[in-house]
Amino acid sequence: MLAFAACKPVDTDTSRPETSRAFPSPDRPVSKVIGNSFSTEEARDDRDEANKVMDMAGIEEGTTVADIGAGGGYYTVRLAERVGESGRVLAQDIDTDALKKLGTRVERERLDNVSIKPGEIDDPKLPKNSFDRILMVHMYHEVTEPYAFIWRMRPALKEGGQVIVVDVDRPTTKHGIPPKLLFCEFAAVGYKLVEFEEKPDIAGYFARFEAEGERPEPSEIKSCSSQKS
């Protein structure tokens, strides 16, 4: 089973952002970003991926959603249609070029319920108490500072809000993350797992988390080991 590593003093590794050093570094490899597209939109639509994920996530008319790692906007444009005029979608990414292209797409398709916001590798920069759902689809394994990132993400959830992760059960070196490791990292920052399902029809698995209890101080967060004990 996955173990918690001992709590360490503040990291002085200058290769990490200064804003991350109060948090543990991931005790695992982090996948390199190879692009902002997991698959072609046609292939994803052929398996009806977005609708299946949105149905499972309970996204409907009026829902407020953050699309983390939005890239070219596959989910963003489909979320915008689903939540309608009474809902809102915030598309976030750390790739400014991708966001510029997405901005052009949003204008072209006249998606008035979509806003676009750049994030940082250790901070999604989301407004507090704003979202019913936060989606992280096929991108969590590329987050280089996961503890800092999801710690700073927590306050953006409304009461009863949920984080939805879709990823693949394989090593992080192969652009996936084993579910037990995902669960451990979220638990370390004060989230509870409320649903998990293997979903070959969406090319991965579906995991749902909610915030639980008080958010721990960065110094209290214990790193998860990717090694079995």
Backbone as CSV, one residue per row, in Angstrom:
resi,resn,N_x,N_y,N_z,CA_x,CA_y,CA_z,C_x,C_y,C_z
1,MET,0.844,-1.184,0.000,0.000,0.000,0.000,0.879,1.233,0.000
2,LEU,0.300,2.402,-0.347,1.075,3.617,-0.392,1.305,4.138,1.011
3,ALA,2.494,4.663,1.226,2.851,5.138,2.546,3.074,6.636,2.513
4,PHE,2.888,7.279,3.671,3.252,8.668,3.805,4.721,8.736,4.195
5,ALA,5.465,9.581,3.512,6.858,9.797,3.877,6.901,10.759,5.053
6,ALA,8.025,10.757,5.762,8.172,11.646,6.908,8.108,13.101,6.467
7,CYS,7.552,13.953,7.336,7.463,15.364,7.023,8.858,15.964,7.025
8,LYS,9.155,16.787,6.022,10.491,17.340,5.879,10.463,18.842,6.099
9,PRO,11.608,19.454,6.454,11.650,20.907,6.576,11.437,21.568,5.229
10,VAL,11.297,22.897,5.242,11.068,23.633,4.005,12.167,23.325,3.004
11,ASP,11.774,23.019,1.782,12.700,22.654,0.716,13.460,23.893,0.253
12,THR,14.770,23.770,0.136,15.590,24.885,-0.349,16.058,24.657,-1.775
13,ASP,15.473,23.700,-2.471,15.835,23.391,-3.852,15.492,24.594,-4.737
14,THR,16.494,25.253,-5.249,16.267,26.467,-6.040,15.697,26.171,-7.414
15,SER,15.633,24.895,-7.817,15.002,24.557,-9.093,13.480,24.599,-8.989
16,ARG,12.963,24.622,-7.761,11.525,24.717,-7.537,11.133,26.175,-7.341
17,PRO,9.912,26.556,-7.722,9.469,27.928,-7.454,9.532,28.212,-5.954
18,GLU,9.891,29.425,-5.618,9.969,29.781,-4.206,8.615,29.608,-3.522
19,THR,7.550,29.817,-4.278,6.203,29.693,-3.722,5.798,28.248,-3.452
20,SER,6.614,27.298,-3.892,6.305,25.875,-3.697,7.086,25.249,-2.551
21,ARG,8.110,25.918,-2.083,9.086,25.235,-1.230,8.594,24.929,0.175
22,ALA,7.466,25.521,0.577,6.873,25.154,1.866,6.123,23.826,1.784
23,PHE,5.896,23.352,0.556,5.158,22.116,0.319,6.120,20.986,-0.047
24,PRO,5.729,19.729,0.218,6.581,18.609,-0.226,6.675,18.584,-1.751
25,SER,7.794,18.144,-2.253,7.880,17.866,-3.683,7.301,16.470,-3.915
26,PRO,6.780,16.188,-5.099,6.186,14.862,-5.332,7.245,13.777,-5.270
27,ASP,6.949,12.717,-4.513,7.884,11.601,-4.379,7.638,10.626,-5.530
28,ARG,7.729,11.160,-6.746,7.485,10.380,-7.963,7.942,11.214,-9.147
29,PRO,8.175,10.592,-10.278,8.444,11.378,-11.483,7.196,12.155,-11.884
30,VAL,7.405,13.268,-12.559,6.305,14.058,-13.107,6.396,14.005,-14.620
31,SER,5.292,13.683,-15.262,5.293,13.590,-16.720,5.615,14.936,-17.348
32,LYS,6.407,14.909,-18.378,6.668,16.121,-19.140,5.453,16.436,-19.999
33,VAL,5.194,17.718,-20.160,4.089,18.142,-21.014,4.494,17.923,-22.461
34,ILE,3.749,17.098,-23.163,4.078,16.811,-24.561,3.125,17.501,-25.522
35,GLY,2.218,18.264,-24.973,1.240,18.967,-25.795,0.015,19.245,-24.960
36,ASN,-0.906,20.036,-25.491,-2.118,20.334,-24.728,-3.324,19.613,-25.306
37,SER,-3.068,18.548,-26.041,-4.161,17.761,-26.605,-3.937,16.295,-26.293
38,PHE,-4.871,15.702,-25.568,-4.753,14.282,-25.216,-5.019,13.391,-26.424
39,SER,-5.923,13.798,-27.272,-6.318,13.030,-28.449,-7.029,13.985,-29.388
40,THR,-7.329,13.553,-30.592,-8.068,14.436,-31.488,-9.505,14.589,-31.000
41,GLU,-10.091,15.730,-31.303,-11.471,15.960,-30.877,-12.420,14.966,-31.539
42,GLU,-12.130,14.612,-32.781,-12.989,13.649,-33.480,-12.963,12.289,-32.783
43,ALA,-11.764,11.837,-32.405,-11.652,10.541,-31.728,-12.359,10.567,-30.383
44,ARG,-12.239,11.687,-29.674,-12.884,11.793,-28.366,-14.403,11.846,-28.510
45,ASP,-14.872,12.529,-29.542,-16.315,12.573,-29.769,-16.861,11.228,-30.241
46,ASP,-16.028,10.475,-30.966,-16.468,9.156,-31.418,-16.817,8.254,-30.235
47,ARG,-16.115,8.422,-29.133,-16.438,7.624,-27.940,-17.326,8.405,-26.963
48,ASP,-17.778,9.606,-27.401,-18.702,10.434,-26.615,-18.103,10.769,-25.243
49,GLU,-16.808,11.013,-25.242,-16.087,11.200,-23.976,-16.643,12.345,-23.136
50,ALA,-16.743,13.526,-23.730,-17.127,14.700,-22.940,-18.511,14.533,-22.308
51,ASN,-19.470,14.046,-23.081,-20.815,13.869,-22.527,-20.833,12.857,-21.393
52,LYS,-20.062,11.787,-21.535,-20.024,10.779,-20.473,-19.412,11.357,-19.196
53,VAL,-18.323,12.105,-19.340,-17.683,12.704,-18.168,-18.605,13.750,-17.534
54,MET,-19.208,14.597,-18.357,-20.101,15.625,-17.805,-21.320,15.003,-17.130
55,ASP,-21.853,13.924,-17.694,-22.984,13.237,-17.060,-22.575,12.686,-15.697
56,MET,-21.433,11.999,-15.653,-20.976,11.423,-14.385,-20.681,12.497,-13.348
57,ALA,-20.171,13.648,-13.822,-19.815,14.735,-12.907,-21.026,15.534,-12.440
58,GLY,-22.184,15.293,-13.040,-23.381,16.020,-12.645,-23.391,17.459,-13.125
59,ILE,-22.788,17.697,-14.263,-22.751,19.057,-14.819,-24.016,19.287,-15.642
60,GLU,-24.700,20.371,-15.335,-25.989,20.644,-15.958,-26.162,22.143,-16.135
61,GLU,-27.330,22.538,-16.617,-27.647,23.949,-16.795,-27.410,24.706,-15.494
62,GLY,-26.635,25.791,-15.566,-26.396,26.634,-14.395,-25.171,26.278,-13.577
63,THR,-24.496,25.175,-13.889,-23.301,24.768,-13.144,-22.140,25.722,-13.441
64,THR,-21.332,26.001,-12.427,-20.097,26.769,-12.624,-18.925,25.789,-12.588
65,VAL,-18.094,25.849,-13.625,-17.044,24.839,-13.815,-15.712,25.506,-14.130
66,ALA,-14.637,24.988,-13.548,-13.282,25.354,-13.943,-12.687,24.195,-14.723
67,ASP,-12.203,24.486,-15.912,-11.566,23.483,-16.776,-10.062,23.693,-16.681
68,ILE,-9.400,22.872,-15.849,-7.978,23.040,-15.585,-7.168,22.303,-16.657
69,GLY,-6.173,22.993,-17.205,-5.425,22.414,-18.312,-6.279,22.381,-19.563
70,ALA,-6.957,23.494,-19.832,-7.962,23.531,-20.896,-7.383,23.309,-22.286
71,GLY,-6.123,23.689,-22.493,-5.484,23.466,-23.790,-6.265,24.089,-24.926
72,GLY,-6.557,23.276,-25.938,-7.267,23.768,-27.110,-8.753,23.960,-26.906
73,GLY,-9.284,23.538,-25.755,-10.669,23.819,-25.423,-11.667,22.718,-25.712
74,TYR,-11.181,21.479,-25.849,-12.121,20.388,-26.120,-13.259,20.372,-25.093
75,TYR,-12.899,20.391,-23.808,-13.937,20.389,-22.783,-14.582,21.756,-22.628
76,THR,-13.805,22.804,-22.765,-14.333,24.150,-22.544,-15.567,24.426,-23.394
77,VAL,-15.485,24.140,-24.690,-16.616,24.480,-25.571,-17.817,23.585,-25.292
78,ARG,-17.575,22.360,-24.913,-18.677,21.435,-24.627,-19.301,21.737,-23.265
79,LEU,-18.478,22.152,-22.317,-19.005,22.593,-21.032,-19.868,23.835,-21.199
80,ALA,-19.408,24.756,-22.046,-20.160,25.998,-22.256,-21.567,25.709,-22.769
81,GLU,-21.670,24.766,-23.687,-22.981,24.401,-24.206,-23.831,23.742,-23.130
82,ARG,-23.198,22.874,-22.328,-23.944,22.133,-21.305,-24.478,23.057,-20.200
83,VAL,-23.664,23.995,-19.718,-24.087,24.802,-18.561,-25.008,25.950,-18.967
84,GLY,-25.010,26.311,-20.242,-25.938,27.314,-20.735,-25.660,28.730,-20.252
85,GLU,-26.597,29.619,-20.555,-26.424,31.035,-20.229,-26.364,31.290,-18.728
86,SER,-26.990,30.440,-17.939,-27.002,30.648,-16.487,-25.786,30.034,-15.799
87,GLY,-24.949,29.310,-16.539,-23.727,28.731,-15.986,-22.506,29.505,-16.430
88,ARG,-21.352,29.122,-15.862,-20.102,29.772,-16.233,-19.007,28.724,-16.346
89,VAL,-18.083,28.956,-17.283,-16.917,28.089,-17.453,-15.667,28.962,-17.415
90,LEU,-14.718,28.599,-16.583,-13.415,29.262,-16.585,-12.400,28.277,-17.141
91,ALA,-11.740,28.658,-18.224,-10.715,27.819,-18.841,-9.351,28.275,-18.348
92,GLN,-8.599,27.368,-17.728,-7.305,27.708,-17.151,-6.220,26.835,-17.747
93,ASP,-5.042,27.422,-17.966,-3.884,26.664,-18.437,-2.635,27.462,-18.107
94,ILE,-1.480,26.795,-18.079,-0.219,27.509,-17.893,0.435,27.841,-19.231
95,ASP,-0.124,27.313,-20.317,0.400,27.533,-21.666,-0.288,28.760,-22.263
96,THR,0.429,29.892,-22.283,-0.188,31.131,-22.744,-0.524,31.087,-24.230
97,ASP,0.292,30.390,-25.025,-0.015,30.270,-26.452,-1.319,29.508,-26.667
98,ALA,-1.493,28.426,-25.898,-2.729,27.654,-26.001,-3.927,28.506,-25.610
99,LEU,-3.767,29.338,-24.575,-4.879,30.184,-24.141,-5.225,31.250,-25.173
100,LYS,-4.202,31.766,-25.870,-4.483,32.748,-26.928,-5.305,32.101,-28.040
101,LYS,-4.929,30.887,-28.429,-5.680,30.178,-29.466,-7.095,29.855,-28.987
102,LEU,-7.195,29.472,-27.713,-8.520,29.182,-27.167,-9.372,30.447,-27.131
103,GLY,-8.749,31.576,-26.799,-9.480,32.831,-26.786,-10.065,33.153,-28.153
104,THR,-9.290,32.884,-29.195,-9.782,33.092,-30.559,-10.961,32.178,-30.844
105,ARG,-10.856,30.932,-30.386,-11.951,29.982,-30.601,-13.204,30.402,-29.856
106,VAL,-13.034,30.866,-28.631,-14.171,31.304,-27.824,-14.871,32.486,-28.486
107,GLU,-14.089,33.425,-29.017,-14.682,34.571,-29.713,-15.394,34.134,-30.989
108,ARG,-14.739,33.236,-31.734,-15.322,32.774,-32.999,-16.645,32.059,-32.768
109,GLU,-16.702,31.255,-31.705,-17.916,30.494,-31.425,-18.891,31.241,-30.511
110,ARG,-18.523,32.482,-30.169,-19.390,33.366,-29.386,-19.848,32.714,-28.080
111,LEU,-18.876,32.234,-27.341,-19.167,31.578,-26.071,-19.105,32.619,-24.954
112,ASP,-20.216,33.313,-24.751,-20.249,34.428,-23.806,-20.176,33.991,-22.348
113,ASN,-20.367,32.713,-22.084,-20.310,32.223,-20.704,-18.949,31.635,-20.343
114,VAL,-17.932,31.891,-21.168,-16.580,31.367,-20.931,-15.623,32.517,-20.646
115,SER,-14.796,32.358,-19.620,-13.685,33.265,-19.371,-12.394,32.453,-19.363
116,ILE,-11.291,33.129,-19.601,-9.994,32.464,-19.740,-9.010,33.088,-18.758
117,LYS,-8.241,32.239,-18.082,-7.322,32.744,-17.057,-6.045,31.914,-17.032
118,PRO,-4.882,32.547,-17.103,-3.632,31.788,-16.967,-3.395,31.385,-15.519
119,GLY,-2.758,30.248,-15.335,-2.390,29.793,-14.010,-0.886,29.650,-13.899
120,GLU,-0.436,29.218,-12.732,0.980,28.939,-12.491,1.139,27.447,-12.223
121,ILE,2.376,26.956,-12.286,2.582,25.522,-12.099,2.234,25.064,-10.684
122,ASP,2.204,25.996,-9.727,1.865,25.616,-8.354,0.614,26.314,-7.840
123,ASP,-0.148,26.945,-8.758,-1.327,27.689,-8.324,-2.264,27.878,-9.522
124,PRO,-3.472,27.323,-9.451,-4.398,27.495,-10.575,-4.999,28.894,-10.660
125,LYS,-4.779,29.706,-9.620,-5.237,31.099,-9.632,-6.759,31.210,-9.806
126,LEU,-7.482,30.373,-9.098,-8.935,30.380,-9.206,-9.550,31.273,-8.137
127,PRO,-10.622,31.991,-8.466,-11.307,32.812,-7.453,-11.956,31.935,-6.387
128,LYS,-11.982,32.440,-5.166,-12.513,31.674,-4.040,-14.016,31.466,-4.144
129,ASN,-14.444,30.311,-3.628,-15.882,30.005,-3.467,-16.655,30.241,-4.757
130,SER,-16.140,29.697,-5.866,-16.696,30.027,-7.179,-17.214,28.853,-7.992
131,PHE,-16.806,27.619,-7.661,-17.071,26.529,-8.596,-17.809,25.355,-7.958
132,ASP,-18.808,24.873,-8.721,-19.481,23.634,-8.346,-18.625,22.426,-8.708
133,ARG,-17.888,22.536,-9.811,-17.030,21.445,-10.273,-15.717,22.019,-10.803
134,ILE,-14.639,21.340,-10.495,-13.333,21.625,-11.081,-12.897,20.371,-11.812
135,LEU,-12.661,20.488,-13.115,-12.277,19.341,-13.942,-10.772,19.345,-14.206
136,MET,-10.152,18.182,-14.020,-8.740,17.973,-14.341,-8.682,16.699,-15.191
137,VAL,-8.745,16.871,-16.500,-8.889,15.730,-17.397,-7.580,15.463,-18.130
138,HIS,-7.019,14.286,-17.894,-5.777,13.841,-18.527,-4.671,14.889,-18.417
139,MET,-4.543,15.482,-17.226,-3.494,16.486,-17.041,-2.855,16.454,-15.653
140,TYR,-3.505,15.809,-14.679,-2.976,15.870,-13.308,-1.552,15.334,-13.221
141,HIS,-1.221,14.299,-13.981,0.109,13.705,-13.920,1.201,14.649,-14.415
142,GLU,0.803,15.762,-15.066,1.777,16.740,-15.553,1.965,17.914,-14.595
143,VAL,1.238,17.927,-13.481,1.363,19.011,-12.511,2.659,18.806,-11.726
144,THR,3.590,19.738,-11.859,4.918,19.543,-11.267,4.940,19.797,-9.762
145,GLU,3.964,20.537,-9.256,3.878,20.811,-7.816,2.474,20.453,-7.336
146,PRO,2.153,19.161,-7.303,0.760,18.770,-7.027,0.239,19.195,-5.668
147,TYR,1.075,19.114,-4.612,0.570,19.452,-3.280,0.224,20.930,-3.193
148,ALA,1.115,21.791,-3.680,0.842,23.225,-3.672,-0.360,23.551,-4.560
149,PHE,-0.428,22.905,-5.703,-1.473,23.206,-6.683,-2.858,22.878,-6.144
150,ILE,-3.044,21.662,-5.655,-4.397,21.298,-5.210,-4.728,21.899,-3.840
151,TRP,-3.695,22.277,-3.048,-3.930,22.996,-1.794,-4.503,24.368,-2.107
152,ARG,-3.912,25.049,-3.071,-4.384,26.392,-3.439,-5.695,26.335,-4.229
153,MET,-6.017,25.185,-4.766,-7.263,25.006,-5.510,-8.466,24.853,-4.590
154,ARG,-8.257,24.328,-3.410,-9.362,23.990,-2.505,-10.332,25.125,-2.231
155,PRO,-9.842,26.341,-1.914,-10.783,27.415,-1.576,-11.692,27.842,-2.731
156,ALA,-11.370,27.429,-3.954,-12.197,27.805,-5.106,-13.507,27.035,-5.155
157,LEU,-13.597,25.929,-4.429,-14.822,25.139,-4.427,-15.915,25.814,-3.614
158,LYS,-17.119,25.819,-4.170,-18.283,26.210,-3.388,-18.580,25.117,-2.364
159,GLU,-19.464,25.416,-1.420,-19.901,24.378,-0.484,-20.523,23.236,-1.277
160,GLY,-20.039,22.022,-1.047,-20.523,20.864,-1.790,-19.878,20.696,-3.151
161,GLY,-18.938,21.569,-3.492,-18.257,21.465,-4.777,-17.347,20.258,-4.851
162,GLN,-17.023,19.841,-6.051,-16.235,18.618,-6.250,-15.156,18.815,-7.305
163,VAL,-14.080,18.067,-7.120,-12.995,18.005,-8.101,-13.118,16.685,-8.846
164,ILE,-13.120,16.759,-10.170,-13.222,15.568,-11.008,-11.881,15.350,-11.709
165,VAL,-11.310,14.164,-11.513,-10.052,13.813,-12.172,-10.300,12.647,-13.110
166,VAL,-9.916,12.822,-14.366,-9.900,11.725,-15.328,-8.448,11.512,-15.723
167,ASP,-7.962,10.299,-15.525,-6.573,10.004,-15.874,-6.459,8.526,-16.211
168,VAL,-5.218,8.064,-16.384,-4.963,6.692,-16.831,-4.142,5.966,-15.779
169,ASP,-4.471,4.718,-15.523,-3.756,3.902,-14.539,-2.475,3.350,-15.156
170,ARG,-1.433,4.159,-15.104,-0.107,3.733,-15.531,0.908,4.646,-14.873
171,PRO,2.192,4.293,-14.886,3.189,5.111,-14.196,3.209,6.552,-14.689
172,THR,3.603,7.454,-13.792,3.643,8.864,-14.169,4.672,9.122,-15.266
173,THR,5.643,8.272,-15.407,6.610,8.418,-16.504,5.984,8.117,-17.857
174,LYS,4.808,7.487,-17.843,4.117,7.127,-19.092,2.779,7.861,-19.205
175,HIS,2.749,9.051,-18.664,1.593,9.943,-18.789,0.305,9.344,-18.228
176,GLY,0.396,8.957,-16.975,-0.748,8.512,-16.215,-0.396,8.631,-14.744
177,ILE,-1.286,8.164,-13.883,-0.976,8.104,-12.451,-1.778,6.956,-11.835
178,PRO,-1.121,6.063,-11.087,-1.856,4.980,-10.442,-2.913,5.536,-9.495
179,PRO,-4.106,4.986,-9.490,-5.173,5.525,-8.645,-4.805,5.658,-7.170
180,LYS,-4.128,4.652,-6.598,-3.799,4.738,-5.172,-2.897,5.928,-4.873
181,LEU,-2.016,6.246,-5.787,-1.146,7.401,-5.605,-1.947,8.700,-5.727
182,LEU,-2.856,8.744,-6.671,-3.748,9.899,-6.800,-4.539,10.108,-5.518
183,PHE,-5.132,9.037,-4.992,-5.926,9.138,-3.769,-5.073,9.674,-2.623
184,CYS,-3.846,9.169,-2.526,-2.961,9.552,-1.427,-2.604,11.034,-1.497
185,GLU,-2.293,11.518,-2.692,-1.904,12.921,-2.825,-3.070,13.850,-2.504
186,PHE,-4.267,13.503,-2.943,-5.426,14.327,-2.615,-5.738,14.262,-1.116
187,ALA,-5.627,13.082,-0.528,-5.898,12.946,0.906,-4.915,13.759,1.734
188,ALA,-3.679,13.855,1.276,-2.653,14.590,2.016,-2.995,16.066,2.155
189,VAL,-3.810,16.570,1.244,-4.165,17.988,1.241,-5.593,18.209,1.759
190,GLY,-6.238,17.137,2.206,-7.536,17.283,2.846,-8.738,17.087,1.954
191,TYR,-8.596,16.237,0.938,-9.745,15.861,0.114,-10.130,14.419,0.431
192,LYS,-11.415,14.120,0.304,-11.841,12.732,0.435,-12.333,12.233,-0.916
193,LEU,-12.048,10.988,-1.202,-12.530,10.341,-2.417,-13.975,9.928,-2.202
194,VAL,-14.874,10.350,-3.097,-16.279,9.979,-2.954,-16.759,9.060,-4.071
195,GLU,-15.968,8.942,-5.144,-16.333,8.017,-6.212,-15.106,7.695,-7.051
196,PHE,-15.014,6.450,-7.459,-13.959,6.037,-8.385,-14.514,4.946,-9.284
197,GLU,-14.234,5.084,-10.576,-14.721,4.080,-11.517,-13.757,3.961,-12.687
198,GLU,-13.390,2.738,-13.003,-12.623,2.485,-14.224,-13.549,2.688,-15.419
199,LYS,-13.088,3.447,-16.408,-13.958,3.785,-17.539,-13.186,3.652,-18.852
200,PRO,-13.043,2.436,-19.369,-12.353,2.269,-20.652,-12.967,3.092,-21.773
201,ASP,-14.264,3.370,-21.685,-14.923,4.126,-22.748,-14.542,5.600,-22.763
202,ILE,-13.868,6.081,-21.702,-13.322,7.436,-21.731,-11.796,7.393,-21.665
203,ALA,-11.254,6.227,-21.990,-9.792,6.037,-22.056,-9.110,6.353,-20.735
204,GLY,-9.695,5.855,-19.644,-9.059,6.079,-18.355,-9.975,5.726,-17.204
205,TYR,-9.811,6.446,-16.103,-10.679,6.270,-14.941,-11.250,7.623,-14.527
206,PHE,-12.317,7.564,-13.754,-13.037,8.743,-13.277,-12.954,8.747,-11.758
207,ALA,-12.473,9.849,-11.181,-12.384,9.977,-9.726,-13.014,11.297,-9.296
208,ARG,-13.767,11.251,-8.203,-14.469,12.434,-7.691,-14.009,12.683,-6.255
209,PHE,-13.645,13.923,-5.961,-13.165,14.300,-4.631,-13.948,15.489,-4.090
210,GLU,-14.046,15.538,-2.763,-14.600,16.690,-2.065,-13.633,17.114,-0.976
211,ALA,-13.635,18.395,-0.654,-12.823,18.881,0.463,-13.415,18.350,1.769
212,GLU,-12.538,18.007,2.696,-12.983,17.449,3.978,-12.173,18.072,5.106
213,GLY,-12.869,18.588,6.103,-12.184,19.142,7.258,-11.443,20.432,6.923
214,GLU,-10.550,20.817,7.822,-9.759,22.018,7.627,-8.612,21.753,6.662
215,ARG,-8.297,22.727,5.876,-7.147,22.607,4.982,-5.873,22.613,5.817
216,PRO,-5.000,21.611,5.666,-3.789,21.554,6.493,-2.821,22.680,6.155
217,GLU,-1.995,23.040,7.102,-0.903,23.970,6.820,0.104,23.267,5.912
218,PRO,0.774,24.019,5.036,1.765,23.374,4.151,2.784,22.520,4.901
219,SER,3.207,22.961,6.066,4.206,22.214,6.844,3.662,20.905,7.396
220,GLU,2.334,20.759,7.425,1.706,19.540,7.941,1.490,18.480,6.863
221,ILE,1.674,18.852,5.605,1.406,17.928,4.504,2.539,16.921,4.380
222,LYS,2.188,15.662,4.313,3.165,14.587,4.192,3.170,14.037,2.769
223,SER,4.341,13.904,2.218,4.473,13.428,0.847,4.106,11.953,0.745
224,CYS,3.481,11.584,-0.349,3.145,10.192,-0.595,4.302,9.491,-1.297
225,SER,4.560,8.292,-0.909,5.587,7.482,-1.586,4.924,6.671,-2.681
226,SER,5.568,6.617,-3.835,5.041,5.814,-4.938,5.510,4.364,-4.841
227,GLN,6.257,4.066,-3.789,6.737,2.708,-3.596,5.777,1.939,-2.712
228,LYS,5.556,0.685,-3.015,4.713,-0.156,-2.166,5.492,-0.566,-0.919
229,SER,4.816,-0.564,0.233,5.482,-0.979,1.464,5.005,-2.358,1.888
